[in-house]
Amino acid sequence: MFLGTYTPKLDDKGRMFLPAKFRERLAGGLVVTRGQEHCLYVYPQAEFERMATQWQSTPTSSRAVRDYQRVLLSGASDEVPDKQGRVTIPQILRTYAGLSTECTVIGSGNHVEVWDSDAWTTYLAQTEEAFAQQSEEVVPGLM
């Protein structure tokens, strides 16, 4: 499970050091793609392949399904971290997420999210108080 918040930098070649806690799980390969709220999602290769298998059983007659798959998969890039634990973020994805030098990487359970640090700070400021004040069950049966 991916947990925590980290602040690696993106170098001039579009490479980012993966947080040390995530490197072993991602060492065999990963898929980076567009995520919601203009962040990037990073999945271990095996997890992404598991999800892709599930998508094959979704109804392609649904426009929402087609649209989601097109956007997610057209931006997907399979990568293998180098020996130093760096991964290249393709330019199209850096542009989508507004990444420059300062990045925030958060663990999100089965995947990692990569945010522009300013965007993450803004997002967290907008949602943190609502989280603190949440008095109803958000995920049924979980809390």
N, CA, C and O of each residue as an XYZ file, in Angstrom:
572
protein
N       0.845     -1.175      0.000
C       0.000      0.000      0.000
C       0.892      1.240      0.000
O       1.893      1.301      0.714
N       0.517      2.208     -0.798
C       1.267      3.461     -0.878
C       0.649      4.471      0.088
O      -0.550      4.743      0.036
N       1.483      5.019      0.966
C       1.043      5.976      1.978
C       2.026      7.127      2.082
O       3.199      6.972      1.743
N       1.566      8.270      2.545
C       2.448      9.384      2.873
C       2.523     10.455      1.811
O       1.955     10.328      0.726
N       3.244     11.524      2.151
C       3.438     12.678      1.282
C       4.929     12.971      1.183
O       5.636     12.977      2.191
N       5.401     13.214     -0.031
C       6.820     13.440     -0.301
C       6.951     14.602     -1.280
O       6.009     14.912     -2.008
N       8.105     15.238     -1.297
C       8.292     16.409     -2.164
C       9.578     16.311     -2.992
O      10.523     17.065     -2.762
N       9.616     15.385     -3.953
C      10.792     15.306     -4.831
C      10.766     16.443     -5.851
O       9.739     17.093     -6.046
N      11.888     16.670     -6.484
C      11.982     17.695     -7.528
C      12.050     17.018     -8.894
O      12.533     15.894     -9.030
N      11.559     17.724     -9.884
C      11.629     17.278    -11.268
C      12.852     17.945    -11.888
O      13.001     19.163    -11.791
N      13.738     17.160    -12.530
C      14.929     17.763    -13.126
C      14.643     18.297    -14.527
O      13.523     18.183    -15.026
N      15.655     18.875    -15.152
C      15.493     19.491    -16.475
C      15.106     18.497    -17.566
O      14.573     18.891    -18.603
N      15.372     17.210    -17.338
C      15.035     16.177    -18.322
C      13.679     15.538    -18.047
O      13.298     14.571    -18.707
N      12.951     16.078    -17.074
C      11.639     15.533    -16.758
C      11.687     14.279    -15.903
O      10.737     13.496    -15.890
N      12.792     14.084    -15.185
C      12.932     12.912    -14.322
C      12.672     13.302    -12.874
O      12.970     14.415    -12.441
N      12.110     12.351    -12.142
C      11.811     12.567    -10.740
C      12.269     11.347     -9.948
O      12.073     10.210    -10.375
N      12.879     11.593     -8.795
C      13.233     10.497     -7.910
C      11.966      9.995     -7.237
O      11.221     10.772     -6.640
N      11.728      8.717     -7.335
C      10.607      8.127     -6.616
C      10.928      8.133     -5.127
O      12.082      7.919     -4.754
N       9.949      8.370     -4.271
C      10.212      8.273     -2.831
C      10.781      6.897     -2.504
O      10.337      5.887     -3.051
N      11.760      6.863     -1.615
C      12.446      5.612     -1.279
C      11.480      4.518     -0.856
O      11.685      3.353     -1.198
N      10.432      4.867     -0.122
C       9.461      3.865      0.336
C       8.687      3.223     -0.809
O       8.132      2.138     -0.636
N       8.637      3.864     -1.968
C       7.860      3.354     -3.097
C       8.716      2.605     -4.116
O       8.181      1.892     -4.964
N      10.016      2.756     -4.044
C      10.892      2.250     -5.105
C      10.817      0.752     -5.320
O      10.749      0.294     -6.460
N      10.828     -0.017     -4.245
C      10.832     -1.472     -4.407
C       9.572     -1.948     -5.125
O       9.649     -2.795     -6.015
N       8.429     -1.417     -4.752
C       7.168     -1.849     -5.370
C       7.077     -1.413     -6.828
O       6.381     -2.056     -7.613
N       7.763     -0.334     -7.211
C       7.687      0.182     -8.578
C       8.899     -0.196     -9.436
O       8.944      0.121    -10.625
N       9.876     -0.870     -8.833
C      11.136     -1.163     -9.524
C      10.955     -2.008    -10.785
O      11.708     -1.848    -11.746
N       9.976     -2.897    -10.795
C       9.770     -3.773    -11.940
C       9.042     -3.128    -13.102
O       8.892     -3.740    -14.159
N       8.592     -1.908    -12.916
C       7.886     -1.194    -13.969
C       6.628     -0.542    -13.430
O       6.045     -0.985    -12.440
N       6.230      0.511    -14.103
C       5.074      1.276    -13.662
C       4.389      1.894    -14.869
O       4.950      1.938    -15.964
N       3.185      2.363    -14.656
C       2.457      3.108    -15.669
C       2.075      4.437    -15.053
O       1.490      4.489    -13.971
N       2.411      5.513    -15.751
C       2.029      6.855    -15.318
C       1.028      7.386    -16.339
O       1.223      7.244    -17.546
N      -0.044      7.999    -15.844
C      -1.097      8.485    -16.729
C      -1.827      9.660    -16.089
O      -1.565     10.030    -14.945
N      -2.752     10.236    -16.858
C      -3.561     11.340    -16.348
C      -4.438     10.858    -15.199
O      -4.948      9.738    -15.216
N      -4.606     11.725    -14.198
C      -5.512     11.451    -13.097
C      -6.520     12.574    -12.961
O      -6.466     13.562    -13.693
N      -7.429     12.421    -12.032
C      -8.414     13.461    -11.791
C      -7.755     14.665    -11.112
O      -6.667     14.556    -10.546
N      -8.427     15.802    -11.178
C      -7.947     17.073    -10.611
C      -6.573     17.481    -11.164
O      -5.815     18.180    -10.491
N      -6.265     17.054    -12.357
C      -5.011     17.405    -13.039
C      -3.757     16.984    -12.278
O      -2.748     17.689    -12.284
N      -3.836     15.824    -11.622
C      -2.622     15.217    -11.092
C      -2.299     14.029    -11.996
O      -3.024     13.763    -12.954
N      -1.229     13.326    -11.699
C      -0.889     12.107    -12.432
C      -1.074     10.917    -11.518
O      -0.827     11.002    -10.315
N      -1.510      9.802    -12.092
C      -1.597      8.550    -11.359
C      -0.420      7.682    -11.787
O      -0.085      7.612    -12.969
N       0.196      7.030    -10.824
C       1.284      6.096    -11.081
C       0.888      4.756    -10.465
O       0.664      4.650     -9.259
N       0.807      3.737    -11.321
C       0.431      2.399    -10.882
C       1.602      1.445    -11.092
O       2.339      1.579    -12.069
N       1.783      0.474    -10.181
C       2.695     -0.621    -10.512
C       2.177     -1.290    -11.784
O       0.966     -1.379    -11.985
N       3.062     -1.751    -12.625
C       2.676     -2.359    -13.904
C       1.607     -3.431    -13.717
O       0.621     -3.453    -14.453
N       1.789     -4.308    -12.752
C       0.839     -5.413    -12.549
C      -0.543     -4.888    -12.154
O      -1.554     -5.434    -12.595
N      -0.601     -3.849    -11.340
C      -1.886     -3.275    -10.932
C      -2.594     -2.637    -12.121
O      -3.809     -2.770    -12.269
N      -1.840     -1.947    -12.966
C      -2.441     -1.329    -14.143
C      -2.971     -2.399    -15.102
O      -4.049     -2.241    -15.676
N      -2.225     -3.469    -15.271
C      -2.675     -4.565    -16.137
C      -3.936     -5.216    -15.580
O      -4.818     -5.608    -16.345
N      -4.034     -5.338    -14.248
C      -5.232     -5.887    -13.616
C      -6.434     -4.998    -13.927
O      -7.509     -5.495    -14.261
N      -6.250     -3.693    -13.816
C      -7.331     -2.752    -14.107
C      -7.726     -2.818    -15.583
O      -8.912     -2.803    -15.912
N      -6.738     -2.891    -16.461
C      -7.013     -2.957    -17.899
C      -7.828     -4.202    -18.244
O      -8.692     -4.157    -19.120
N      -7.557     -5.305    -17.561
C      -8.330     -6.519    -17.767
C      -9.786     -6.307    -17.353
O     -10.699     -6.773    -18.033
N     -10.000     -5.613    -16.252
C     -11.368     -5.310    -15.814
C     -12.083     -4.416    -16.822
O     -13.276     -4.597    -17.068
N     -11.373     -3.457    -17.407
C     -11.980     -2.553    -18.387
C     -12.493     -3.303    -19.607
O     -13.464     -2.885    -20.238
N     -11.846     -4.398    -19.932
C     -12.264     -5.158    -21.107
C     -13.678     -5.699    -20.960
O     -14.327     -6.024    -21.954
N     -14.160     -5.798    -19.722
C     -15.519     -6.310    -19.518
C     -16.545     -5.183    -19.369
O     -17.723     -5.453    -19.136
N     -16.112     -3.922    -19.500
C     -17.054     -2.809    -19.393
C     -17.747     -2.583    -20.734
O     -17.201     -2.910    -21.788
N     -18.937     -2.027    -20.685
C     -19.699     -1.843    -21.926
C     -19.137     -0.708    -22.786
O     -19.174      0.456    -22.387
N     -18.625     -1.048    -23.948
C     -18.108     -0.014    -24.849
C     -19.235      0.766    -25.499
O     -18.990      1.737    -26.215
N     -20.473      0.344    -25.254
C     -21.614      1.106    -25.749
C     -21.849      2.360    -24.897
O     -22.605      3.249    -25.289
N     -21.203      2.425    -23.739
C     -21.334      3.586    -22.866
C     -20.319      4.653    -23.268
O     -19.111      4.417    -23.244
N     -20.821      5.819    -23.634
C     -19.928      6.911    -24.028
C     -19.004      7.318    -22.881
O     -17.833      7.620    -23.110
N     -19.520      7.329    -21.646
C     -18.702      7.703    -20.490
C     -17.528      6.741    -20.323
O     -16.413      7.166    -20.019
N     -17.776      5.453    -20.522
C     -16.708      4.452    -20.432
C     -15.668      4.703    -21.519
O     -14.468      4.712    -21.243
N     -16.123      4.905    -22.745
C     -15.189      5.150    -23.860
C     -14.366      6.413    -23.606
O     -13.149      6.414    -23.791
N     -15.031      7.479    -23.184
C     -14.332      8.742    -22.938
C     -13.268      8.573    -21.854
O     -12.134      9.026    -22.017
N     -13.632      7.925    -20.754
C     -12.699      7.720    -19.645
C     -11.493      6.898    -20.097
O     -10.347      7.266    -19.839
N     -11.765      5.786    -20.772
C     -10.677      4.926    -21.232
C      -9.768      5.654    -22.220
O      -8.546      5.517    -22.153
N     -10.350      6.421    -23.130
C      -9.537      7.130    -24.120
C      -8.595      8.121    -23.463
O      -7.406      8.169    -23.777
N      -9.141      8.911    -22.546
C      -8.298      9.923    -21.903
C      -7.231      9.255    -21.041
O      -6.061      9.634    -21.092
N      -7.631      8.270    -20.255
C      -6.679      7.602    -19.363
C      -5.597      6.862    -20.143
O      -4.410      7.014    -19.858
N      -6.004      6.069    -21.120
C      -5.042      5.219    -21.830
C      -4.204      5.975    -22.857
O      -3.053      5.612    -23.097
N      -4.765      7.021    -23.465
C      -3.986      7.751    -24.470
C      -2.814      8.507    -23.853
O      -1.833      8.801    -24.535
N      -2.915      8.817    -22.582
C      -1.814      9.505    -21.910
C      -0.905      8.573    -21.139
O       0.095      9.014    -20.572
N      -1.233      7.293    -21.107
C      -0.469      6.340    -20.306
C       0.909      6.076    -20.904
O       1.074      5.973    -22.120
N       1.879      5.973    -20.024
C       3.249      5.677    -20.450
C       3.844      4.648    -19.494
O       3.885      4.861    -18.282
N       4.305      3.529    -20.055
C       4.958      2.544    -19.198
C       6.428      2.903    -19.078
O       7.095      3.195    -20.070
N       6.912      2.877    -17.867
C       8.272      3.307    -17.552
C       8.919      2.304    -16.606
O       8.237      1.574    -15.887
N      10.236      2.285    -16.621
C      11.003      1.493    -15.664
C      11.969      2.458    -14.985
O      12.757      3.116    -15.664
N      11.920      2.553    -13.658
C      12.849      3.451    -12.966
C      14.297      3.050    -13.235
O      14.612      1.870    -13.385
N      15.174      4.060    -13.293
C      16.591      3.744    -13.483
C      17.189      3.255    -12.164
O      16.486      3.172    -11.157
N      18.467      2.936    -12.166
C      19.117      2.354    -10.989
C      19.149      3.301     -9.801
O      19.323      2.871     -8.660
N      18.979      4.600    -10.070
C      18.961      5.589     -8.984
C      17.550      5.837     -8.460
O      17.363      6.630     -7.537
N      16.562      5.169     -9.038
C      15.184      5.339     -8.595
C      14.471      6.504     -9.254
O      13.457      6.988     -8.749
N      15.008      6.959    -10.396
C      14.355      8.051    -11.125
C      13.450      7.491    -12.203
O      13.718      6.443    -12.789
N      12.366      8.223    -12.450
C      11.449      7.856    -13.519
C      11.209      9.103    -14.363
O      11.098     10.213    -13.842
N      11.133      8.900    -15.670
C      10.872     10.016    -16.577
C       9.371     10.214    -16.702
O       8.620      9.266    -16.929
N       8.947     11.465    -16.549
C       7.550     11.838    -16.745
C       7.466     12.462    -18.138
O       8.049     13.523    -18.360
N       6.762     11.839    -19.077
C       6.673     12.385    -20.438
C       6.117     13.810    -20.455
O       5.309     14.186    -19.606
N       6.562     14.588    -21.430
C       6.170     16.000    -21.527
C       4.654     16.191    -21.546
O       4.142     17.097    -20.889
N       3.926     15.351    -22.292
C       2.470     15.505    -22.369
C       1.828     15.400    -20.985
O       0.845     16.084    -20.699
N       2.383     14.546    -20.133
C       1.841     14.396    -18.790
C       2.298     15.522    -17.865
O       1.548     15.955    -16.991
N       3.521     15.991    -18.057
C       3.983     17.143    -17.258
C       3.119     18.354    -17.559
O       2.769     19.114    -16.656
N       2.774     18.536    -18.832
C       1.915     19.656    -19.225
C       0.526     19.498    -18.617
O      -0.011     20.450    -18.050
N      -0.059     18.316    -18.728
C      -1.390     18.061    -18.180
C      -1.457     18.402    -16.691
O      -2.414     19.030    -16.237
N      -0.446     17.991    -15.937
C      -0.450     18.185    -14.485
C       0.159     19.521    -14.066
O       0.180     19.846    -12.878
N       0.653     20.296    -15.028
C       1.260     21.587    -14.694
C       2.531     21.450    -13.889
O       2.847     22.312    -13.069
N       3.269     20.363    -14.119
C       4.483     20.117    -13.333
C       5.636     20.983    -13.826
O       5.868     21.122    -15.027
N       6.344     21.553    -12.875
C       7.574     22.265    -13.199
C       8.681     21.601    -12.397
O       9.070     20.476    -12.710
N       9.186     22.254    -11.391
C      10.254     21.662    -10.593
C       9.737     21.068     -9.290
O      10.113     19.958     -8.914
N       8.886     21.801     -8.614
C       8.393     21.396     -7.297
C       7.196     20.463     -7.434
O       6.144     20.862     -7.935
N       7.359     19.223     -6.989
C       6.294     18.226     -7.068
C       5.942     17.732     -5.671
O       6.758     17.771     -4.751
N       4.723     17.274     -5.542
C       4.293     16.586     -4.328
C       3.788     15.219     -4.755
O       2.958     15.103     -5.657
N       4.295     14.194     -4.101
C       3.926     12.819     -4.396
C       3.207     12.277     -3.171
O       3.726     12.319     -2.055
N       1.995     11.765     -3.401
C       1.236     11.214     -2.282
C       0.899      9.756     -2.551
O       0.634      9.359     -3.686
N       0.915      8.977     -1.492
C       0.459      7.601     -1.582
C      -1.050      7.573     -1.531
O      -1.652      8.239     -0.688
N      -1.675      6.816     -2.413
C      -3.136      6.728     -2.480
C      -3.598      5.278     -2.517
O      -4.438      4.897     -3.332
N      -3.041      4.492     -1.633
C      -3.444      3.085     -1.551
C      -2.806      2.244     -2.623
O      -1.643      1.859     -2.501
N      -3.560      1.947     -3.691
C      -3.026      1.061     -4.739
C      -2.248      1.810     -5.809
O      -1.717      1.197     -6.736
N      -2.174      3.146     -5.686
C      -1.408      3.925     -6.658
C      -0.795      5.147     -5.967
O      -1.059      5.433     -4.799
N       0.021      5.842     -6.731
C       0.696      7.055     -6.284
C       0.138      8.201     -7.108
O      -0.194      8.018     -8.280
N       0.032      9.381     -6.509
C      -0.365     10.564     -7.265
C       0.784     11.556     -7.263
O       1.462     11.737     -6.251
N       0.998     12.203     -8.415
C       2.029     13.224     -8.563
C       1.317     14.535     -8.860
O       0.563     14.634     -9.828
N       1.556     15.531     -8.032
C       0.915     16.841     -8.144
C       1.967     17.929     -8.282
O       3.073     17.796     -7.759
N       1.631     18.997     -8.978
C       2.389     20.233     -8.862
C       2.213     20.662     -7.410
O       1.093     20.629     -6.900
N       3.274     21.058     -6.735
C       3.190     21.363     -5.300
C       2.202     22.480     -4.993
O       1.469     22.393     -4.008
N       2.167     23.527     -5.812
C       1.204     24.603     -5.573
C      -0.230     24.100     -5.742
O      -1.111     24.461     -4.962
N      -0.461     23.278     -6.749
C      -1.806     22.728     -6.971
C      -2.221     21.845     -5.795
O      -3.374     21.891     -5.364
N      -1.289     21.038     -5.272
C      -1.597     20.182     -4.120
C      -1.941     21.035     -2.896
O      -2.904     20.742     -2.188
N      -1.166     22.077     -2.649
C      -1.418     22.955     -1.511
C      -2.803     23.586     -1.619
O      -3.536     23.649     -0.631
N      -3.161     24.050     -2.805
C      -4.478     24.645     -3.035
C      -5.580     23.610     -2.833
O      -6.568     23.876     -2.149
N      -5.409     22.432     -3.427
C      -6.401     21.366     -3.296
C      -6.604     21.001     -1.826
O      -7.739     20.898     -1.361
N      -5.517     20.809     -1.104
C      -5.603     20.402      0.299
C      -6.284     21.482      1.135
O      -7.092     21.170      2.010
N      -5.966     22.740      0.873
C      -6.599     23.842      1.608
C      -8.107     23.867      1.370
O      -8.877     24.196      2.272
N      -8.523     23.519      0.158
C      -9.945     23.536     -0.182
C     -10.703     22.343      0.381
O     -11.911     22.437      0.597
N     -10.035     21.233      0.622
C     -10.742     20.013      1.020
C     -10.475     19.569      2.454
O     -11.249     18.782      2.999
N      -9.413     20.047      3.073
C      -9.029     19.564      4.394
C     -10.062     19.890      5.468
O     -10.353     19.041      6.311
N     -10.621     21.097      5.457
C     -11.604     21.461      6.479
C     -12.875     20.622      6.336
O     -13.443     20.181      7.334
N     -13.316     20.404      5.107
C     -14.491     19.554      4.895
C     -14.224     18.137      5.407
O     -15.115     17.502      5.972
N     -13.010     17.646      5.213
C     -12.626     16.333      5.723
C     -12.712     16.323      7.251
O     -13.266     15.397      7.843
N     -12.158     17.365      7.886
C     -12.155     17.437      9.345
C     -13.572     17.514      9.914
O     -13.833     17.016     11.009
N     -14.474     18.130      9.176
C     -15.843     18.318      9.652
C     -16.804     17.213      9.211
O     -17.976     17.232      9.588
N     -16.330     16.265      8.428
C     -17.194     15.207      7.896
C     -17.825     14.422      9.041
O     -17.121     13.845      9.870
N     -19.144     14.404      9.081
C     -19.833     13.698     10.161
C     -20.663     12.525      9.646
O     -21.250     11.785     10.436
N     -20.714     12.358      8.348
C     -21.456     11.254      7.755
C     -20.501     10.270      7.126
O     -19.377     10.614      6.763
N     -20.956      9.055      7.004
C     -20.177      8.010      6.378
C     -19.990      8.318      4.889
O     -20.972      8.503      4.171
N     -18.744      8.375      4.424
C     -18.467      8.665      3.012
C     -18.429      7.366      2.219
O     -19.045      7.260      1.158
N     -17.713      6.390      2.729
C     -17.640      5.074      2.110
C     -18.428      4.114      2.995
O     -17.981      3.793      4.096
N     -19.585      3.652      2.540
C     -20.438      2.797      3.381
C     -19.686      1.611      3.968
O     -19.005      0.869      3.261
N     -19.831      1.452      5.284
C     -19.237      0.326      5.987
C     -17.775      0.461      6.341
O     -17.209     -0.422      6.985
N     -17.140      1.578      5.922
C     -15.703      1.705      6.181
C     -15.412      2.426      7.493
O     -14.566      1.976      8.265
N     -16.083      3.512      7.752
C     -15.832      4.275      8.996
C     -17.109      4.858      9.498
O     -17.117      5.533     10.528
